[in-house]
Amino acid sequence: MKAPPLPSGRTRGLSFIVPADWTPEQALAVFELLDDLREVICARYLSDMQQVLRQDRRQREPPFNEHDPPF
């Protein structure tokens, strides 16, 4: 069975399996840990990550052709 794609669009890597028997407190603890990790990463790498995202999106835009109809 193939794992569903992640929100990031990545199709390879680690499978994320969330146990069905976590308590709400355990789920909240993991959520808060990941939120804290995100904040720490953003504090250090946000501008670099934004630059990479801009470059990635810029490469996906189709080339502009001035002879194409303007719509």
N, C-alpha and C positions, 0 to 999 in steps of 0.2 A: 504494500500500500504506500502510495506516494504522499509525503507530508505536504500540507497546504503551504502555499507561498507566504512568506513573511510580509508584513506591511512595507518593509523596505524594498521589496521586490526580489530579494536574494532567494535563490533556489537551492543553494548549496551551503554546507556548513553544519553546525550543530542543530539538532532537533531540540526544540523547547517543549518539554513535557511538564505540565503543571499537575502535581498530584491531586487526585480528587478528594483526598482525605485531610487536606489542610484545614485548620480552624481559621475563622476570619482573622484572628490575631496573627497567625502565621502568614497568611496572605498579605496582610497589611505590613508586617515587618519586612517581607521581601520587596513589596512595592516601595516602601520608604527607603530601603537600601538602594534599589535601582534609581530612585529619584535623586538621592544624595550623590550617587556615582555620576549621574548625568550632570548635575550641577558642578561637580569637581572637574569633569572633563570639559564642560563648556567654559569654566573659568580659565582654563589653561589653553584650550584649542579652538574656541569659538570663531575667532577671525580667520584662522587657517581653514577650518571646516567650511565656513561660508565661501571662502575663495575657491575651494575645491568644488563646491556645489555650483557656483557660478560658472566655472570652467566646464563642468560636466553638462550643464544645461545649454551653454553656448554651443557646444559641439553637436548637440542634437537638433539645433534649429536648421531647417533647410536653407540652402543658400538663396540669397535674394537675387531675383532676376528682374531687372527694370522693364523688361518687355512683357512680363506677366500682367494680366488684367488686375486693376486695383480693387479687389474685393476679398 
